[in-house]
Amino acid sequence: MMTSPAWIEVDTAAISNNIAVVRRLLPETTQLCGVVKADAYGHGVDLVLPVLMAAGVDLIGVTSNDEARTARALGFRGRVIRLRTATKEEIEDAGDLLIEEWVGGLQHARIVESAARSTRRTIPVHVALNSTGLSRDGIDFGTTAYRADLAAIGRLTALRTVGICAHFPCEDAGDVAEGAAAFRAQSAEAVALLAPGGLAQRHCATSFAALTVPSSRFDLVRIGAALYGDTSAPVTGLRPAIAFVSQIAAVNEYPEGRSVGYDRTFVTRRASRLAVVPVGYGSGLHRNLGGRADVLVRGRRARVVDKLAMNSCVIDVTDIPSVRIGDEVVLCGSQGDEQISFHDLERASGQIAADLYTAWGGLLPRRALRENRAAPVRPSAGGPLVWR
Ligand SMILES: *Cc1c(COP(=O)(O)O)cnc(C)c1O
């Protein structure tokens, strides 16, 4: 059994709701790539993949081989795209997982080509363009060599171009619309050079772009944040899927005028009841939440008053006299009628919520809400995996 003083709860029903919400907003011809990088944004590929499969999502986006391996072990037979440039070792190690690789330029294409040759494969690839000005990877049409580079990639016979892609730097509708227009022109030229049959899919949209700027959708959209109920796109009906839960470990009374926690950043202004919650920055809560974040206990909000420590924080429960050792504490998520939302965490921490919760999955035990546990997936029968 679980003896950790804190854990993550994943609401798989929220994820299946969110897929349905997103699907309703997209044209039927737009393919949906369910993004499960960073172990499904901390929610766990093992918990999320069965939900995607039940919803008929047959294309996923990963970053690590492990994510793809877990998906394949769960019986996922659809396409898998890697959403970043991989190292040669990763590509060689991904042999039987059939991951379509993200190509970040001519030099990187040669790495992918040599990994393909050393493992005696042809690898389907998505060639990145810098149409949006992210300037992380991708071929830039402002360089003199761009046509020659694309043509050279087209001559690498161990690669097969199945996609032309880009990625947006900003969640701003105007910025996305401009980037999408540039991508429209540049990707058409790239398709002509790389995939003369015109069969390569074009894609650049994330959750925000796909749900805010229809012209960014092209052939497929890569949806991560919205699956987990965390997007700044103006969409109603999405539900957060992750909760961070702990419990009260100790409660004590302190007189007025006592400083609390490291560096004495808080001083009691009255006789106070202070409770210890056994989680801190070692559990993926940033230290700058100290003095700013609220948590829920007995269905009410209580402030984290101290400068958060490595493995504990102190909350002020003076106004909630019923609080006892062992009471459930919610640091993110709902309790009764109250909620600590992603927005609350962002306001308190000054970080995007994903910066917090993607780490939680690796630091805390994780479980699906009991009432939503997906039926076990039966690995489908049938021969070896093949590229589609
Ligand atoms: C993470 C990621 C996405 C998904 O973005 P969301 O905003 O989470 O929907 C799409 N494409 C790439 C390349 C990514 O890295």
Ligand as a Chemical Component Dictionary entry (heavy atoms), coordinates in Angstrom:
data_LIG
# 
_chem_comp.id                   LIG 
_chem_comp.type                 NON-POLYMER 
_chem_comp.pdbx_formal_charge   0 
_chem_comp.three_letter_code    LIG 
# 
loop_
_chem_comp_atom.comp_id 
_chem_comp_atom.atom_id 
_chem_comp_atom.alt_atom_id 
_chem_comp_atom.type_symbol 
_chem_comp_atom.charge 
_chem_comp_atom.model_Cartn_x 
_chem_comp_atom.model_Cartn_y 
_chem_comp_atom.model_Cartn_z 
_chem_comp_atom.pdbx_ordinal 
LIG C1 C1 C 0 4.370  20.243 -26.107 1  
LIG C2 C2 C 0 4.229  20.383 -27.539 2  
LIG C3 C3 C 0 2.947  20.439 -28.109 3  
LIG C4 C4 C 0 1.678  20.470 -27.302 4  
LIG O1 O1 O 0 1.494  21.779 -26.817 5  
LIG P1 P1 P 0 0.268  22.127 -25.853 6  
LIG O2 O2 O 0 0.341  23.597 -25.702 7  
LIG O3 O3 O 0 0.555  21.423 -24.554 8  
LIG O4 O4 O 0 -0.973 21.652 -26.490 9  
LIG C5 C5 C 0 2.876  20.487 -29.490 10 
LIG N1 N1 N 0 3.998  20.490 -30.247 11 
LIG C6 C6 C 0 5.229  20.442 -29.742 12 
LIG C7 C7 C 0 6.416  20.466 -30.636 13 
LIG C8 C8 C 0 5.393  20.403 -28.366 14 
LIG O5 O5 O 0 6.622  20.368 -27.849 15 
# 
loop_
_chem_comp_bond.comp_id 
_chem_comp_bond.atom_id_1 
_chem_comp_bond.atom_id_2 
_chem_comp_bond.value_order 
_chem_comp_bond.pdbx_ordinal 
LIG C1 C2 SING 1  
LIG C2 C3 SING 2  
LIG C2 C8 DOUB 3  
LIG C3 C4 SING 4  
LIG C3 C5 DOUB 5  
LIG C4 O1 SING 6  
LIG O1 P1 SING 7  
LIG P1 O2 DOUB 8  
LIG P1 O3 SING 9  
LIG P1 O4 SING 10 
LIG C5 N1 SING 11 
LIG N1 C6 DOUB 12 
LIG C6 C7 SING 13 
LIG C6 C8 SING 14 
LIG C8 O5 SING 15 
# 
